Amino acid sequence: MHRRLQRGRNPGGFTEVTEGPDVSSGEVDRLRKTLSEEAESGGYHLNPDGDVTGELVKGLIVNEKRYGYRACPCRLASGDKEKDLDIICPCDYRDPDLTDYNTCYCGLYVSQGVVDGKVKIGSIPERRPPPDKRIRMKAKKKVTGLTSLPLPVWRCRVCGYLCAREGPPEVCPICKAKKERFERFI
């Protein structure tokens, strides 16, 4: 079992708390390798701090064993996949967080500047709306045509890749063209 210490009533001031299912170092290494290959092939980067990345990957595995999906290890998952679709790694907030803060909320994904050592990362604000607001937002998302799309659609001028988000990605996941090669499509 993965364990952590929490302030408690024992003589040292801490008590051991069981957190979740056992995760082997082999499982962590395999998933870290897979995530790194997927990230790099899509123009993304995992945090170069091996200890941080290892703990985050372990959290993903714990959540997958616990819930059946890889919920962000830094957010509280509900156990209901439908309610947690926005926080299944890579989460819906990764790209805007990378753009604004050079890291995703949990710190698993970082910008090229962080990888190159040119940018330091710190804590960032939570972008995920509270549960009651998410419910209201979901109810409003009744798309009736192209004019009512909730997000703009960006097109890579190099390969035609389309994505719906606030702004274009830093790098096209298909052809690796840079952000400036995207145009607003819809």
C-alpha positions as CSV (number, residue, x, y, z in Angstrom):
1,M,0.0,0.0,0.0
2,H,1.1,3.6,-0.7
3,R,1.3,5.4,2.6
4,R,1.7,8.9,3.8
5,L,2.1,10.6,7.2
6,Q,-0.5,12.8,8.6
7,R,-0.6,14.8,11.8
8,G,-2.1,12.6,14.5
9,R,-1.9,11.4,18.1
10,N,1.2,9.2,18.1
11,P,4.3,10.3,20.0
12,G,6.0,11.7,16.9
13,G,2.9,13.7,16.0
14,F,2.2,11.8,12.9
15,T,0.0,8.8,12.0
16,E,0.2,6.6,9.0
17,V,-2.7,6.8,6.5
18,T,-3.3,4.3,3.8
19,E,-3.8,6.0,0.4
20,G,-4.5,3.4,-2.2
21,P,-3.4,0.3,-4.0
22,D,0.2,-0.8,-4.3
23,V,2.1,0.5,-7.3
24,S,5.4,-1.1,-8.3
25,S,8.4,0.9,-9.6
26,G,8.1,-1.2,-12.8
27,E,4.6,0.1,-13.4
28,V,5.7,3.6,-12.8
29,D,8.6,3.3,-15.2
30,R,6.5,1.7,-17.9
31,L,3.8,4.3,-17.8
32,R,6.3,7.2,-17.5
33,K,8.0,5.9,-20.7
34,T,4.7,5.6,-22.5
35,L,3.6,9.1,-21.4
36,S,6.9,10.6,-22.4
37,E,6.8,9.0,-25.8
38,E,3.2,10.1,-26.4
39,A,4.0,13.6,-25.1
40,E,7.1,14.1,-27.2
41,S,5.4,12.8,-30.4
42,G,2.6,15.3,-29.8
43,G,4.9,18.3,-29.2
44,Y,4.5,18.2,-25.4
45,H,7.1,17.5,-22.6
46,L,7.0,15.8,-19.2
47,N,8.4,17.5,-16.2
48,P,12.2,17.0,-16.3
49,D,12.3,16.5,-12.5
50,G,12.3,12.7,-12.3
51,D,11.1,12.5,-8.7
52,V,8.1,14.8,-9.3
53,T,7.2,13.0,-12.5
54,G,7.5,9.6,-10.8
55,E,5.2,10.6,-8.0
56,L,2.6,12.1,-10.5
57,V,2.8,9.0,-12.6
58,K,2.3,6.8,-9.5
59,G,-0.8,8.9,-8.7
60,L,-2.2,8.3,-12.2
61,I,-1.7,4.6,-11.7
62,V,-3.4,4.7,-8.2
63,N,-6.3,6.5,-9.7
64,E,-6.6,4.1,-12.6
65,K,-6.7,1.2,-10.2
66,R,-9.1,2.9,-7.9
67,Y,-11.5,4.5,-10.4
68,G,-10.8,2.7,-13.7
69,Y,-9.4,5.9,-15.3
70,R,-6.3,8.1,-15.0
71,A,-7.8,11.1,-13.1
72,C,-5.3,14.0,-12.5
73,P,-3.4,13.0,-9.3
74,C,-3.7,16.6,-8.0
75,R,-7.5,16.8,-8.1
76,L,-10.2,15.0,-6.2
77,A,-11.9,12.6,-8.5
78,S,-15.6,11.7,-8.0
79,G,-15.3,8.1,-9.1
80,D,-17.8,8.8,-11.8
81,K,-16.0,8.9,-15.2
82,E,-18.6,11.0,-16.9
83,K,-18.3,13.7,-14.3
84,D,-14.5,13.5,-14.4
85,L,-13.9,13.5,-18.1
86,D,-12.4,17.0,-17.9
87,I,-9.7,15.8,-15.4
88,I,-8.6,12.6,-17.1
89,C,-5.0,13.0,-17.9
90,P,-4.1,14.8,-20.1
91,C,-6.9,17.0,-18.8
92,D,-8.9,19.6,-20.6
93,Y,-7.0,22.4,-18.8
94,R,-3.4,21.2,-19.8
95,D,-3.0,23.4,-22.9
96,P,-4.3,26.7,-21.5
97,D,-2.3,26.1,-18.3
98,L,0.8,25.4,-20.4
99,T,0.2,28.6,-22.3
100,D,-0.4,30.8,-19.3
101,Y,1.8,29.2,-16.7
102,N,4.3,26.9,-18.5
103,T,3.0,23.9,-16.6
104,C,-0.2,22.0,-16.2
105,Y,-2.0,22.2,-12.8
106,C,-0.2,19.1,-11.4
107,G,3.1,19.8,-13.1
108,L,3.3,16.6,-15.2
109,Y,3.4,18.5,-18.5
110,V,5.7,21.6,-18.9
111,S,6.7,24.0,-21.6
112,Q,9.9,23.8,-23.7
113,G,11.1,26.8,-21.7
114,V,10.9,24.7,-18.5
115,V,12.7,21.8,-20.1
116,D,15.4,24.1,-21.3
117,G,15.8,25.6,-17.8
118,K,14.8,29.1,-19.0
119,V,11.6,29.2,-17.1
120,K,10.9,28.2,-13.4
121,I,7.5,26.9,-12.5
122,G,5.5,27.4,-9.3
123,S,2.1,26.7,-8.1
124,I,-0.8,27.8,-10.4
125,P,-4.4,28.5,-9.8
126,E,-7.1,25.8,-10.3
127,R,-8.8,26.4,-13.7
128,R,-11.5,23.7,-13.2
129,P,-14.8,25.3,-12.2
130,P,-16.5,24.1,-9.0
131,P,-19.1,21.3,-9.4
132,D,-22.2,23.4,-9.4
133,K,-20.8,25.7,-12.1
134,R,-19.7,22.7,-14.2
135,I,-23.3,21.4,-14.1
136,R,-24.7,24.7,-15.2
137,M,-22.0,25.0,-18.0
138,K,-22.8,21.5,-19.3
139,A,-26.6,22.4,-19.4
140,K,-25.8,25.5,-21.5
141,K,-23.7,23.6,-24.1
142,K,-26.5,22.8,-26.5
143,V,-24.8,23.5,-29.8
144,T,-27.3,24.5,-32.4
145,G,-25.0,25.4,-35.3
146,L,-21.6,26.7,-36.1
147,T,-22.3,30.2,-34.8
148,S,-22.9,28.9,-31.3
149,L,-19.7,26.9,-30.9
150,P,-18.4,27.3,-27.4
151,L,-14.8,27.7,-28.6
152,P,-13.1,29.0,-31.7
153,V,-11.7,26.3,-34.1
154,W,-8.1,26.7,-35.1
155,R,-6.6,25.2,-38.3
156,C,-2.9,24.3,-38.9
157,R,-2.0,25.8,-42.3
158,V,0.6,23.2,-42.8
159,C,-1.3,19.9,-42.4
160,G,-5.0,21.0,-41.8
161,Y,-5.2,19.7,-38.2
162,L,-8.3,21.3,-36.5
163,C,-8.7,21.9,-32.8
164,A,-11.4,23.7,-30.8
165,R,-9.9,25.7,-27.9
166,E,-9.3,29.3,-26.7
167,G,-6.1,29.6,-28.7
168,P,-3.9,27.5,-31.0
169,P,-1.5,24.9,-29.4
170,E,2.1,25.7,-29.1
171,V,3.0,22.9,-31.5
172,C,0.8,21.0,-33.9
173,P,0.5,17.4,-32.7
174,I,0.5,16.1,-36.3
175,C,3.2,18.0,-38.2
176,K,4.9,19.8,-35.3
177,A,4.4,23.3,-36.9
178,K,4.7,26.1,-34.4
179,K,1.7,28.1,-33.0
180,E,2.1,31.0,-35.5
181,R,1.3,28.5,-38.4
182,F,-2.4,28.2,-37.1
183,E,-5.3,30.4,-38.3
184,R,-8.7,30.9,-36.9
185,F,-11.0,28.5,-39.0
186,I,-14.4,29.0,-37.4
